[in-house]
């Protein structure tokens, strides 16, 4: 027969202390990580930002007030004050590169937005193979810049390129020389840039279109509004914050393009594709004028930052939700 234990907890203790439950010590839960664990996770990124962003930025600011050609070593650094900045604004090559940069970004960025928005509007419908098409248009954005440069060099080759051969089939006689011509090199570079960046704009616009207020479209349809009226009154205002975001990011990225220019045109023919970023490279790593190149880079950074602020202020209060 089983014996049932009928003893009451704390019955042998007249004070009742033994039966009272001791309070649990307050502290960190067993599964709660220690504070330093989070810092260990973000340490690689923090070190990367410090090593490749803040330290180079501080170095550029300091070097912009000096004259240094690297060959003389650190002992050859000479403080020159504002002489580099004065020389920048007196340099005709700087102003020519600035004009080329404005033309390059000023044409490539709006056309990239237009192409990206057109693709997004087309792919936002129920189409067969829509997912495959979205991936196909996004692939050029993630393809290596070397592959893009070599591919377009072959396509736009003046003699054996596929583009000129197709134009010749349609009867074109005075075929463009593309990257071999000082007149056609910049338009060709803009074409390649649009092709490689439109997939990015398309993806961002697609995500914004899927968040558009459906009830407003339904109300517009009931009121008899057509597609253009709905786009002008609903779609475009709702896409305005996205457009400003794309405008800023694309302008910053395209105005600082270096790899594609260095690989395809090397700033030429002549200096027809020498943008500010490539001019900084030439000044520093070809002519070893690191102080002057730092001044050019700092002036460029301030200019781009000012344009970004103007773009951001221009869209305030114009979005649909505002």
C-alpha positions in Angstrom: 0.0 0.0 0.0 1.3 3.4 -0.9 2.1 5.7 1.9 0.9 9.2 1.5 3.1 12.0 2.9 0.8 14.2 4.9 3.4 16.5 6.3 2.7 20.2 5.9 5.6 22.3 4.7 7.0 24.3 7.6 5.0 22.5 10.2 8.1 21.8 12.3 9.1 25.5 12.2 7.2 27.6 14.7 8.3 30.8 13.2 7.2 29.8 9.7 10.4 31.0 8.1 11.3 27.7 6.6 8.0 27.5 4.8 8.2 31.0 3.4 9.4 31.2 -0.2 12.6 33.0 -0.5 12.5 36.0 -2.9 14.4 35.4 -6.2 17.4 37.6 -6.7 16.9 40.3 -9.3 19.3 40.2 -12.2 19.7 39.3 -15.8 17.6 36.5 -17.1 19.5 33.3 -17.9 18.8 33.7 -21.7 19.5 37.5 -21.8 22.8 38.2 -23.6 25.4 40.4 -22.0 25.8 44.0 -23.2 29.2 43.4 -24.8 27.8 40.7 -27.1 25.9 43.3 -29.1 29.0 45.4 -29.5 30.9 42.3 -30.7 28.3 41.8 -33.4 28.5 45.4 -34.7 32.2 45.8 -34.2 33.2 44.7 -37.7 30.8 47.3 -39.3 31.9 50.0 -36.9 35.6 49.3 -37.6 34.8 49.3 -41.3 33.1 52.6 -41.2 35.9 54.1 -39.1 38.6 52.7 -41.3 37.1 53.4 -44.7 34.8 56.4 -44.2 35.6 58.6 -41.2 39.4 58.3 -41.3 39.7 58.9 -45.1 37.2 61.8 -44.8 39.3 63.4 -42.0 42.5 62.8 -44.0 41.0 64.5 -47.1 40.1 67.5 -45.0 43.6 67.8 -43.5 45.4 67.1 -46.8 43.3 69.7 -48.6 45.3 72.4 -46.7 48.6 70.9 -47.6 50.9 70.3 -50.6 52.0 66.6 -50.8 53.2 64.5 -53.7 53.5 61.2 -51.9 57.0 60.6 -53.3 58.6 62.8 -50.7 57.0 60.8 -47.9 55.2 62.1 -44.9 58.1 64.5 -44.2 57.3 66.3 -47.4 53.9 67.5 -46.3 53.8 71.3 -46.5 50.9 73.4 -45.1 49.7 75.9 -47.7 46.4 77.1 -46.1 43.7 78.0 -48.6 46.0 78.0 -51.7 44.6 74.7 -53.0 41.0 76.0 -52.8 42.0 79.2 -54.6 43.7 77.1 -57.3 40.7 74.9 -57.7 38.4 77.8 -58.5 41.0 79.2 -60.9 41.5 75.9 -62.7 39.8 75.7 -66.1 40.1 71.9 -66.1 38.1 71.8 -62.9 35.3 73.8 -64.4 35.3 71.7 -67.6 35.1 68.6 -65.5 32.3 70.1 -63.5 30.3 70.9 -66.7 30.8 67.3 -67.9 29.7 66.0 -64.6 26.6 68.1 -64.6 25.7 67.1 -68.2 26.4 63.4 -67.4 24.3 63.3 -64.1 21.8 65.9 -65.3 20.8 63.7 -68.3 21.4 60.2 -66.9 19.5 60.6 -63.7 16.1 61.9 -65.1 16.2 59.4 -67.9 16.9 56.6 -65.5 13.9 57.7 -63.4 11.7 57.8 -66.5 12.8 54.4 -67.7 12.5 52.9 -64.2 9.0 54.3 -63.6 7.8 53.1 -67.1 9.1 49.6 -66.3 7.5 49.7 -62.9 4.1 50.7 -64.2 4.3 48.0 -66.9 5.4 45.3 -64.5 2.9 46.2 -61.8 0.1 44.4 -63.7 -0.8 40.7 -64.0 1.5 39.7 -66.8 2.7 36.2 -67.7 6.3 35.7 -66.4 6.1 38.9 -64.4 8.6 37.7 -61.8 11.1 36.6 -64.5 10.8 40.0 -66.2 11.4 41.8 -62.9 14.5 39.8 -62.3 15.8 40.3 -65.8 15.5 44.0 -65.6 17.3 44.1 -62.2 20.2 41.9 -63.2 22.2 44.7 -64.9 22.3 46.6 -61.6 24.1 43.8 -59.8 26.4 42.7 -62.7 30.1 43.5 -62.2 31.2 46.8 -63.7 34.0 45.0 -65.6 31.5 42.8 -67.4 29.3 45.8 -68.2 32.2 47.7 -69.6 33.5 44.9 -71.8 30.0 44.0 -73.1 29.2 47.6 -74.1 32.6 48.1 -75.7 31.9 45.2 -78.0 28.3 46.3 -78.7 29.3 49.9 -79.5 32.4 49.1 -81.4 32.5 51.5 -84.4 33.4 48.8 -86.9 32.2 45.4 -85.7 29.7 46.4 -83.0 26.3 44.9 -83.1 24.6 48.3 -82.6 26.2 49.8 -85.7 25.6 46.7 -87.7 21.9 46.9 -86.9 21.9 50.6 -87.8 23.6 49.8 -91.1 20.9 47.2 -91.9 18.3 50.0 -91.6 20.2 52.2 -94.0 22.1 54.5 -91.7 25.3 55.8 -93.4 27.0 58.2 -91.0 27.3 55.7 -88.1 28.2 57.0 -84.7 31.8 56.3 -83.5 30.5 56.0 -79.9 33.4 55.7 -77.4 35.9 56.5 -80.1 34.4 60.0 -80.8 34.7 63.0 -78.5 31.1 63.9 -79.5 29.5 60.5 -79.0 31.5 59.2 -75.9 29.5 61.1 -73.3 26.0 60.1 -74.8 27.2 56.5 -75.1 28.3 56.6 -71.4 24.9 58.0 -70.5 23.2 55.1 -72.4 25.3 52.5 -70.5 24.5 54.2 -67.2 20.8 54.2 -67.8 20.9 50.6 -68.8 22.7 49.6 -65.6 20.7 51.8 -63.2 17.2 51.5 -64.5 16.6 48.1 -62.8 17.3 49.7 -59.4 14.8 52.5 -60.0 12.3 50.0 -61.3 12.6 47.9 -58.1 12.1 50.9 -55.8 9.2 52.2 -57.8 7.6 48.8 -57.8 7.7 48.5 -54.1 6.2 52.0 -53.8 3.4 51.2 -56.3 2.3 48.2 -54.3 1.8 50.4 -51.3 -0.3 53.0 -53.1 -3.7 53.6 -51.6 -6.1 51.3 -53.4 -9.3 53.0 -52.1 -8.3 56.2 -53.9 -8.0 54.4 -57.2 -11.4 52.9 -56.6 -12.9 56.3 -55.9 -11.3 57.7 -59.0 -12.7 54.9 -61.1 -16.2 55.5 -59.8 -15.9 59.2 -60.6 -14.9 58.3 -64.1 -11.3 59.2 -64.0 -9.1 57.7 -66.7 -5.6 56.3 -66.4 -3.8 59.5 -67.0 -6.0 61.4 -64.5 -5.5 58.7 -61.9 -1.7 58.8 -62.5 -1.5 62.6 -62.2 -3.8 62.9 -59.2 -2.9 59.7 -57.2 0.1 57.8 -58.5 2.5 60.6 -59.0 1.9 62.4 -55.7 2.1 59.1 -53.8 5.4 58.4 -55.6 7.0 61.8 -54.9 8.9 60.8 -51.7 10.2 57.7 -53.6 11.2 59.8 -56.5 13.1 62.2 -54.3 14.9 59.3 -52.7 15.8 57.9 -56.1 16.8 61.3 -57.3 19.2 61.9 -54.4 20.7 58.4 -54.4 21.1 58.2 -58.2 22.6 61.7 -58.4 25.1 61.0 -55.7 26.0 57.6 -57.3 26.2 58.7 -60.9 28.0 62.0 -60.3 30.7 60.0 -58.5 31.0 57.3 -61.2 34.6 56.2 -61.7 34.9 52.5 -62.6 32.9 52.7 -65.7 34.7 55.8 -67.0 38.2 54.4 -66.2 37.4 51.0 -67.8 35.6 52.2 -71.0 36.9 55.7 -71.9 39.7 56.5 -69.4 38.4 60.1 -69.5 38.6 60.4 -73.2 38.7 60.8 -76.1 40.6 63.9 -75.1 38.8 65.0 -71.9 35.2 64.5 -73.2 34.3 62.1 -70.4 36.6 63.5 -67.6 34.2 64.0 -64.7 35.2 65.4 -61.3 35.7 61.9 -59.8 38.0 60.9 -62.7 39.8 64.3 -62.5 40.5 63.7 -58.8 41.9 60.3 -59.7 44.2 61.8 -62.4 45.3 64.6 -60.1 46.2 62.3 -57.2 47.4 59.0 -58.7 48.8 60.2 -62.0 50.2 63.6 -61.1 50.7 62.9 -57.4 49.1 66.1 -56.2 47.3 64.7 -53.3 46.7 68.0 -51.5 45.1 69.6 -54.6 43.1 66.4 -55.3 41.8 66.5 -51.7 40.7 70.1 -52.2 38.8 69.1 -55.4 37.2 66.2 -53.6 36.1 68.4 -50.7 34.6 71.1 -53.0 32.8 68.3 -54.8 31.5 66.8 -51.6 30.1 70.2 -50.4 28.5 70.8 -53.8 26.8 67.4 -53.9 25.6 67.8 -50.3 24.1 71.3 -51.2 22.3 69.8 -54.2 20.9 67.0 -52.0 19.5 69.5 -49.5 17.9 71.5 -52.3 16.3 68.4 -53.6 15.0 67.4 -50.2 13.6 70.8 -49.5 11.9 71.1 -52.9 9.7 68.1 -52.2 8.5 69.0 -48.7 4.8 69.4 -48.5 4.1 68.0 -52.0 3.6 64.3 -51.3 0.1 62.8 -51.3 0.2 62.1 -47.5 1.1 65.7 -46.8 
